[in-house]
C-alpha cells in the first residue's frame, strides 16, 4: 500500500509534468527551465531536482507519459490473442492506437519527442531504459503470439521486437522533425510494422490478410 510520502511525491511529479506541458504548449521547448517549472507548478526548485534531477529528465517523462498508449495497445493485442480465435485485424487495431497516440497529441509530443531522441543519441540512461521497457513489451507480445502458434517461434523474436519498435520510432521521429506529414506517418509506420509481421505469421491466410492491410493504404 502506498505511503503518504509516496503519494505526495507522485502528486508532485504530475504537477511538474502538467507544468511542463503548459510551458511547452504556450511558449515552446526553448522556454522550459527548472526555474520556470518551479514557478508554474508552485513547487520549490529543490523539489523538482529531487524528483527529476534535471530538465532533460522532465522532458523525457513528458514524452514517456504521453506515449503510454503504445504499451496499452500491446497489452490489448496480447489479451486478444489469449482470448481465442485470432484475427489479423487485431494488428491494425494496435497500429491505429499507436498512430493516434502521436496524432492526437502532436503539439506536445513533437517537441518532446525531438528532445528525447536527442537524449537517446547522447546516451541518456533514462532514455535507454524507457526504450528497453517498450521493446520488452513488444517481445512479450510476440512470445505470446508464438505460444499460440500465430507466428513462427523458432526465429529470434528479440531481434524482431527490437526492429518493430525501432523502425516505428524512427518513422515517428522523422514525423516529429517535420520530415514526414501525418499521412506519411501512417503509411510508413504501417509498412514498417506489417512487413515484419508478414514474415513472422505462420499461415498463408494470415499473411494475405496482413498484405491486404498494406494494400488498403494505396486506395
Backbone bond lengths (Angstrom), bond angles and torsions (degrees), N, CA, C in turn:
res aa  C-N    CA-C-N  psi(-1)  N-CA   C-N-CA  omega(-1)  CA-C   N-CA-C  phi
1 X - - - 1.471 - - 1.534 109.38 -
2 X 1.358 118.07 129.13 1.461 120.06 -177.85 1.522 112.10 -61.50
3 X 1.317 115.54 139.02 1.461 120.21 177.03 1.520 109.07 -79.61
4 X 1.337 114.69 166.68 1.463 119.14 -179.99 1.527 110.24 -62.70
5 X 1.351 115.64 -37.34 1.458 119.66 179.02 1.514 112.22 -64.57
6 X 1.344 116.45 -40.79 1.468 121.15 178.59 1.522 110.70 -64.87
7 X 1.331 116.37 -42.68 1.464 120.32 178.76 1.519 110.99 -62.81
8 X 1.333 116.35 -40.36 1.460 121.01 179.61 1.526 110.76 -64.43
9 X 1.335 116.69 -39.95 1.460 120.24 177.81 1.520 111.24 -63.38
10 X 1.326 116.03 -42.11 1.460 119.59 -179.23 1.529 110.76 -65.85
11 X 1.315 117.06 -39.65 1.469 120.84 176.88 1.524 110.02 -61.09
12 X 1.335 116.52 -43.70 1.456 120.79 179.20 1.527 112.13 -66.11
13 X 1.334 116.25 -37.70 1.463 119.61 176.54 1.529 110.47 -60.25
14 X 1.331 116.47 -43.10 1.460 120.72 179.59 1.526 111.08 -66.35
15 X 1.327 116.75 -37.58 1.473 120.09 177.39 1.525 110.61 -62.38
16 X 1.320 116.02 -39.88 1.464 120.54 -179.92 1.524 110.50 -67.34
17 X 1.337 116.78 -42.37 1.463 119.79 179.60 1.528 111.12 -65.93
18 X 1.334 116.68 -39.60 1.465 119.72 177.24 1.522 110.29 -63.65
19 X 1.328 116.63 -40.56 1.466 121.03 177.96 1.521 110.46 -63.50
20 X 1.337 116.59 -41.57 1.470 120.88 179.48 1.523 110.50 -62.85
21 X 1.332 116.51 -44.35 1.466 119.90 178.99 1.528 111.06 -61.58
22 X 1.328 116.21 -41.85 1.468 120.30 179.59 1.518 111.10 -61.59
23 X 1.318 116.80 -45.86 1.475 121.43 -179.21 1.520 110.58 -63.11
24 X 1.336 116.61 -46.86 1.465 120.55 -177.44 1.522 110.60 -63.80
25 X 1.330 117.01 -43.99 1.464 120.66 -178.21 1.519 112.03 -67.06
26 X 1.327 116.66 -38.27 1.463 120.34 -175.31 1.518 113.32 -84.65
27 X 1.342 117.00 -35.13 1.465 119.36 -171.67 1.520 115.12 -130.70
28 X 1.357 117.35 -2.03 1.452 119.20 179.09 1.523 113.14 90.82
29 X 1.327 114.79 164.27 1.458 121.00 -177.44 1.522 112.70 -61.49
30 X 1.337 116.77 -33.56 1.460 120.45 -177.06 1.528 112.14 -63.02
31 X 1.339 116.70 -24.27 1.471 120.27 -178.29 1.521 112.57 -80.66
32 X 1.329 117.11 -10.68 1.461 120.55 -175.62 1.519 111.32 -76.22
33 X 1.307 115.95 127.11 1.469 122.21 174.62 1.517 107.95 -149.92
34 X 1.309 116.96 163.12 1.462 119.81 179.79 1.528 110.73 -64.79
35 X 1.313 117.28 -36.81 1.473 119.72 178.81 1.529 110.83 -66.46
36 X 1.330 116.08 -42.08 1.461 119.86 178.70 1.526 110.02 -65.37
37 X 1.329 117.14 -38.88 1.463 121.24 177.27 1.523 111.12 -62.11
38 X 1.333 116.15 -41.63 1.463 119.94 178.61 1.526 110.54 -62.56
39 X 1.328 114.64 -41.47 1.465 119.85 -178.90 1.527 111.52 -64.60
40 X 1.327 116.91 -48.04 1.465 121.07 -175.72 1.526 111.48 -73.12
41 X 1.341 117.64 -37.21 1.465 120.77 -178.28 1.523 112.48 -79.77
42 X 1.344 116.48 -20.56 1.458 119.97 -177.61 1.523 113.21 77.32
43 X 1.324 116.26 16.72 1.466 121.21 -179.92 1.522 110.55 -106.31
44 X 1.323 115.67 156.76 1.460 120.42 178.17 1.524 109.99 -67.66
45 X 1.316 115.88 145.83 1.462 121.01 179.54 1.529 110.67 -57.22
46 X 1.307 116.29 -37.71 1.461 120.96 179.78 1.529 110.99 -61.78
47 X 1.337 116.43 -37.25 1.467 120.41 178.64 1.523 110.76 -62.73
48 X 1.336 116.50 -41.68 1.465 120.56 178.84 1.530 111.05 -61.17
49 X 1.318 116.45 -45.97 1.469 119.78 -179.63 1.521 111.17 -66.50
50 X 1.328 117.26 -36.64 1.468 120.36 179.11 1.526 111.72 -64.88
51 X 1.338 116.07 -37.96 1.461 120.24 -175.71 1.526 113.58 -85.26
52 X 1.336 117.34 -34.68 1.462 119.68 -174.75 1.527 115.10 -122.47
53 X 1.295 117.91 -20.42 1.463 119.95 176.69 1.509 114.59 86.70
54 X 1.325 117.56 -46.74 1.459 121.13 179.54 1.528 110.33 -162.09
55 X 1.331 115.10 172.15 1.472 120.59 -177.96 1.523 111.39 -63.26
56 X 1.329 116.59 -37.32 1.462 120.65 -177.75 1.531 111.36 -59.87
57 X 1.324 116.92 -40.00 1.463 119.97 178.96 1.521 111.72 -68.29
58 X 1.320 116.87 -30.56 1.473 120.10 175.60 1.523 109.63 -66.07
59 X 1.339 116.44 -45.58 1.469 120.82 179.32 1.525 110.45 -60.28
60 X 1.322 116.05 -43.67 1.465 120.24 179.15 1.525 110.56 -62.31
61 X 1.326 116.57 -39.58 1.469 120.51 178.89 1.525 110.89 -66.14
62 X 1.324 117.65 -36.35 1.474 120.94 176.03 1.521 109.94 -61.22
63 X 1.340 116.52 -46.10 1.461 120.53 178.86 1.522 111.01 -65.77
64 X 1.324 117.29 -45.49 1.460 122.00 -179.07 1.525 110.49 -59.13
65 X 1.324 115.97 -49.09 1.468 120.97 -179.16 1.528 110.84 -63.74
66 X 1.329 116.46 -39.62 1.458 120.50 -176.55 1.521 113.88 -72.33
67 X 1.339 117.08 -17.09 1.465 120.27 -177.82 1.530 111.87 -114.96
68 X 1.321 117.48 18.56 1.467 120.05 177.69 1.526 111.78 -62.13
69 X 1.325 116.26 -19.72 1.453 119.76 178.21 1.522 112.76 -59.51
70 X 1.341 117.61 -24.56 1.463 121.20 177.05 1.522 109.59 -61.49
71 X 1.333 116.09 -46.17 1.462 120.22 -179.90 1.528 111.02 -67.91
72 X 1.319 116.39 -35.75 1.464 120.43 176.37 1.530 110.64 -62.40
73 X 1.342 116.25 -42.94 1.464 120.68 179.86 1.523 111.00 -62.19
74 X 1.318 116.68 -41.33 1.464 120.47 179.77 1.527 110.96 -67.32
75 X 1.330 116.48 -38.87 1.470 119.88 177.66 1.517 110.90 -63.34
76 X 1.337 116.68 -41.61 1.455 120.73 179.87 1.530 110.67 -65.99
77 X 1.335 117.26 -37.98 1.458 120.65 176.92 1.525 110.34 -63.42
78 X 1.333 115.75 -43.47 1.460 120.42 -179.57 1.528 110.89 -63.11
79 X 1.320 116.78 -42.77 1.464 120.91 178.66 1.528 110.74 -64.18
80 X 1.340 116.57 -38.91 1.466 120.16 178.89 1.525 110.73 -62.59
81 X 1.329 116.34 -39.94 1.462 120.32 179.44 1.523 111.44 -65.46
82 X 1.310 116.59 -32.87 1.466 120.96 -176.54 1.528 112.60 -80.39
83 X 1.341 117.06 -18.90 1.461 119.97 -174.69 1.517 113.12 -76.36
84 X 1.323 118.09 -26.88 1.457 117.76 -178.50 1.499 112.73 153.61
85 X 1.327 116.22 -126.84 1.462 121.48 -172.76 1.525 111.10 -57.51
86 X 1.314 114.70 131.10 1.464 120.32 -177.63 1.524 111.47 -89.53
87 X 1.322 115.20 139.39 1.458 120.88 175.64 1.527 107.75 -128.56
88 X 1.320 116.23 132.32 1.460 119.39 -179.57 1.526 111.35 -62.53
89 X 1.329 116.07 -24.90 1.466 119.15 179.52 1.527 112.00 -61.46
90 X 1.346 117.33 -18.89 1.463 119.56 176.21 1.524 110.20 -58.82
91 X 1.339 116.19 -36.28 1.462 120.05 179.98 1.526 110.78 -60.53
92 X 1.341 114.57 -47.52 1.458 117.75 -176.56 1.526 110.63 -67.82
93 X 1.338 117.22 -30.91 1.471 119.90 175.55 1.523 110.03 -62.24
94 X 1.337 116.31 -42.94 1.456 120.87 178.13 1.532 110.38 -61.96
95 X 1.338 115.55 -45.82 1.458 119.84 -177.22 1.521 110.68 -64.54
96 X 1.342 116.71 -39.39 1.472 119.51 179.74 1.521 111.60 -63.62
97 X 1.335 116.41 -38.27 1.466 119.24 175.94 1.520 109.70 -61.23
98 X 1.336 116.79 -44.94 1.464 120.83 179.73 1.523 111.22 -61.61
99 X 1.337 116.54 -40.77 1.463 120.09 178.58 1.524 110.85 -61.98
100 X 1.327 116.27 -44.91 1.466 119.61 -177.47 1.527 112.11 -69.40
101 X 1.324 116.76 -27.16 1.465 119.34 174.31 1.526 109.60 -53.65
102 X 1.333 115.75 -43.01 1.464 120.04 -178.55 1.528 112.10 -84.78
103 X 1.313 117.83 -46.46 1.464 120.66 -173.75 1.521 112.91 -67.14
104 X 1.333 117.27 -35.12 1.464 120.18 -176.64 1.523 113.21 -81.57
105 X 1.336 116.98 -11.76 1.474 120.27 -177.14 1.519 111.38 -131.16
106 X 1.337 116.16 30.26 1.457 118.30 -169.29 1.524 114.54 -68.20
107 X 1.319 117.73 -27.22 1.468 118.67 -178.66 1.522 111.70 -61.91
108 X 1.326 116.46 -34.90 1.466 119.80 179.50 1.524 111.17 -94.53
109 X 1.341 116.78 -34.46 1.464 119.20 -174.01 1.519 113.61 -76.68
110 X 1.329 118.04 -32.66 1.460 118.68 -179.34 1.532 111.94 -59.48
111 X 1.337 118.89 -54.00 1.473 117.81 178.48 1.525 112.99 -66.20
112 X 1.334 116.85 -37.80 1.468 119.44 179.98 1.525 110.80 -66.62
113 X 1.331 116.27 -36.57 1.464 119.83 -179.48 1.522 110.90 -68.99
114 X 1.314 117.24 -41.84 1.468 119.83 177.84 1.528 110.82 -60.40
115 X 1.324 115.61 -41.49 1.467 119.69 179.62 1.525 111.25 -68.13
116 X 1.338 117.04 -41.62 1.461 120.15 -178.63 1.527 111.02 -69.39
117 X 1.344 116.90 -33.72 1.468 120.24 176.81 1.526 110.11 -64.94
118 X 1.326 116.29 -38.30 1.468 119.99 176.69 1.521 110.78 -64.29
119 X 1.331 116.75 -40.19 1.462 120.79 178.53 1.527 110.41 -62.66
120 X 1.330 116.20 -40.53 1.465 120.46 179.80 1.523 110.39 -62.20
121 X 1.347 116.33 -44.87 1.465 120.32 -179.91 1.523 111.26 -65.53
122 X 1.334 116.46 -29.24 1.459 120.66 -179.94 1.529 112.41 -82.51
123 X 1.329 116.69 -1.76 1.463 120.04 175.56 1.512 114.50 88.80
124 X 1.338 117.80 23.85 1.462 120.95 179.12 1.523 110.44 -61.00
125 X 1.330 116.68 125.61 1.458 121.34 179.02 1.509 112.24 -62.90
126 X 1.341 116.54 -39.40 1.467 120.27 -179.85 1.525 110.92 -65.93
127 X 1.349 117.23 -39.97 1.461 120.78 179.39 1.523 110.50 -65.45
128 X 1.323 116.96 -43.53 1.464 120.68 179.20 1.526 110.73 -63.80
129 X 1.335 116.62 -39.63 1.472 120.40 -179.90 1.524 110.67 -63.75
130 X 1.332 117.39 -40.15 1.460 121.09 179.34 1.527 110.15 -63.19
131 X 1.330 116.90 -47.33 1.459 120.12 -178.82 1.533 111.22 -66.28
132 X 1.314 117.64 -37.95 1.469 120.60 177.51 1.526 110.50 -62.45
133 X 1.339 117.10 -38.70 1.465 120.75 178.29 1.519 110.72 -63.38
134 X 1.317 116.27 -41.54 1.461 120.48 -179.67 1.537 110.86 -67.72
135 X 1.324 116.69 -41.97 1.469 120.14 178.66 1.524 109.86 -62.55
136 X 1.335 116.50 -39.80 1.465 120.34 178.59 1.533 110.07 -62.07
137 X 1.318 116.74 -35.68 1.457 120.47 178.39 1.528 110.41 -66.35
138 X 1.338 116.61 -41.88 1.460 120.23 174.78 1.526 110.26 -60.14
139 X 1.339 116.68 -43.28 1.464 121.17 -179.23 1.525 111.19 -62.29
140 X 1.328 117.27 -43.94 1.464 120.49 178.45 1.528 111.15 -57.53
141 X 1.334 115.66 -41.26 1.460 120.47 -179.26 1.528 111.00 -66.64
142 X 1.336 117.20 -42.69 1.457 121.06 178.25 1.526 111.13 -65.03
143 X 1.320 117.10 -38.92 1.464 120.32 179.24 1.527 111.19 -64.57
144 X 1.334 116.00 -37.83 1.466 119.50 175.71 1.521 110.39 -63.62
145 X 1.338 116.54 -42.33 1.463 120.80 178.51 1.525 110.79 -62.59
146 X 1.339 117.13 -38.82 1.462 121.05 179.05 1.528 110.75 -66.54
147 X 1.326 116.49 -39.88 1.471 120.43 178.01 1.528 111.12 -63.03
148 X 1.331 116.29 -33.18 1.465 121.21 178.26 1.528 111.78 -84.37
149 X 1.349 115.72 1.68 1.468 122.75 -179.63 1.529 112.25 60.43
150 X 1.315 115.14 32.96 1.462 121.00 176.10 1.516 111.06 -88.92
151 X 1.330 116.74 -26.81 1.461 122.15 175.01 1.517 108.35 -131.19
152 X 1.325 116.00 162.94 1.453 120.26 -179.99 1.523 109.95 -65.44
153 X 1.324 116.46 130.33 1.460 120.27 -177.89 1.504 114.70 -94.68
154 X 1.366 117.45 -7.30 1.459 120.10 -176.90 1.526 112.39 -95.53
155 X 1.327 116.85 14.71 1.459 122.01 176.38 1.521 109.56 -98.81
156 X 1.310 116.55 169.05 1.459 120.32 178.18 1.528 107.89 -82.21
157 X 1.322 115.48 92.81 1.472 120.10 -175.39 1.518 111.90 -69.25
158 X 1.323 117.52 -25.38 1.467 119.28 177.76 1.531 110.52 -66.91
159 X 1.332 116.39 -40.79 1.465 119.99 175.48 1.530 110.12 -63.85
160 X 1.343 116.36 -43.40 1.463 120.38 179.73 1.528 110.94 -60.88
161 X 1.336 116.77 -43.84 1.466 120.88 179.65 1.526 110.83 -62.68
162 X 1.325 115.97 -41.70 1.467 120.42 179.65 1.520 110.87 -63.13
163 X 1.345 116.67 -43.78 1.462 120.28 179.52 1.525 111.66 -66.19
164 X 1.323 117.09 -42.69 1.464 120.46 178.99 1.525 110.73 -57.18
165 X 1.314 115.96 -47.11 1.460 119.84 -177.15 1.523 111.39 -70.78
166 X 1.323 116.19 -50.80 1.467 119.22 -175.27 1.520 112.38 -65.98
167 X 1.332 116.81 -37.18 1.459 119.09 179.23 1.526 111.16 -64.39
168 X 1.345 115.97 -44.25 1.465 118.20 179.45 1.530 110.33 -68.21
169 X 1.322 116.83 -40.82 1.463 120.30 179.48 1.527 110.80 -63.01
170 X 1.335 116.70 -36.79 1.461 120.64 178.12 1.525 111.13 -63.43
171 X 1.333 116.52 -41.73 1.465 120.91 176.86 1.531 109.80 -63.05
172 X 1.336 116.24 -45.87 1.470 120.13 -179.77 1.526 111.11 -63.09
173 X 1.335 117.49 -35.36 1.468 121.00 179.06 1.531 110.51 -66.76
174 X 1.348 116.45 -39.46 1.468 119.81 176.46 1.519 110.77 -64.62
175 X 1.331 116.20 -39.44 1.469 120.80 177.15 1.516 110.65 -63.36
176 X 1.328 116.69 -43.56 1.463 120.89 -179.52 1.524 111.22 -63.41
177 X 1.334 116.43 -31.85 1.467 120.89 -179.31 1.527 112.26 -83.31
178 X 1.339 117.24 -1.81 1.454 120.78 179.19 1.510 114.22 86.64
179 X 1.340 117.61 8.27 1.461 121.38 -179.18 1.534 111.52 -81.98
180 X 1.326 117.25 -21.25 1.464 122.87 177.31 1.523 108.69 -128.23
181 X 1.339 116.58 144.87 1.456 119.33 174.54 1.525 109.48 -88.61
182 X 1.343 116.63 -178.16 1.463 120.60 -176.07 1.526 111.73 -61.19
183 X 1.331 116.74 -43.21 1.464 120.66 179.79 1.536 110.54 -62.23
184 X 1.312 116.40 -40.88 1.464 120.20 -179.83 1.526 111.57 -68.98
185 X 1.314 117.00 -32.19 1.468 119.63 174.11 1.521 109.87 -58.56
186 X 1.332 115.91 -45.10 1.465 121.06 -179.37 1.528 110.78 -65.44
187 X 1.326 116.96 -51.51 1.470 121.04 -175.52 1.523 111.17 -64.53
188 X 1.324 117.16 -52.13 1.466 120.18 -177.46 1.525 111.16 -65.37
189 X 1.328 116.12 -38.45 1.456 119.42 -179.99 1.517 112.03 -63.89
190 X 1.335 116.39 -43.97 1.476 119.89 -179.55 1.529 111.18 -67.00
191 X 1.325 116.55 -40.90 1.462 118.26 178.05 1.524 111.01 -62.33
192 X 1.312 116.70 -41.22 1.463 119.82 -179.39 1.521 111.90 -62.13
193 X 1.330 116.45 -39.40 1.465 119.95 -178.60 1.525 111.75 -81.53
194 X 1.331 116.82 -49.46 1.463 119.67 -172.10 1.522 113.31 -71.80
195 X 1.333 118.73 -31.45 1.460 118.94 177.77 1.524 111.17 -67.76
196 X 1.331 117.09 -32.48 1.469 119.93 175.26 1.525 110.05 -72.50
197 X 1.321 116.65 -46.46 1.467 119.72 -179.76 1.525 111.34 -61.18
198 X 1.331 116.61 -34.77 1.463 119.97 179.97 1.526 111.28 -58.18
199 X 1.325 117.43 -36.64 1.470 119.91 179.98 1.523 112.02 -76.20
200 X 1.327 117.41 -18.09 1.461 120.96 -177.81 1.526 112.65 -91.84
201 X 1.333 117.03 -25.83 1.469 121.62 -174.06 1.525 110.65 -68.58
202 X 1.324 116.01 139.93 1.464 120.48 -169.69 1.522 115.74 -85.14
203 X 1.320 119.31 -28.15 1.470 119.56 -172.90 1.529 111.84 -112.68
204 X 1.331 116.94 145.81 1.469 120.85 179.22 1.525 112.65 -56.58
205 X 1.326 117.45 -37.06 1.467 120.19 -178.83 1.527 110.83 -63.01
206 X 1.341 115.71 -45.36 1.469 118.45 179.51 1.526 110.90 -68.82
207 X 1.324 117.12 -35.09 1.459 119.57 176.57 1.526 110.65 -61.98
208 X 1.336 115.66 -42.91 1.467 119.77 178.39 1.523 110.64 -61.96
209 X 1.323 116.97 -41.23 1.469 120.38 179.10 1.518 111.11 -61.74
210 X 1.335 116.25 -39.95 1.465 119.89 178.92 1.524 110.34 -64.72
211 X 1.350 116.40 -41.48 1.462 119.83 178.09 1.525 111.40 -66.70
212 X 1.328 116.60 -35.77 1.468 120.20 177.76 1.524 111.10 -61.30
213 X 1.326 115.97 -36.12 1.462 119.55 178.83 1.527 110.50 -65.11
214 X 1.329 117.06 -33.81 1.461 120.52 176.67 1.523 110.93 -73.03
215 X 1.340 115.80 -38.39 1.472 118.82 -179.35 1.529 111.29 -64.11
216 X 1.322 116.62 -29.14 1.469 120.37 178.55 1.534 111.28 -59.41
217 X 1.310 116.20 -27.91 1.466 120.10 -177.28 1.520 112.13 -69.66
218 X 1.326 117.26 -18.77 1.467 120.45 -179.97 1.527 111.67 -83.07
219 X 1.322 116.37 -13.35 1.476 119.39 -175.37 1.513 111.97 -83.99
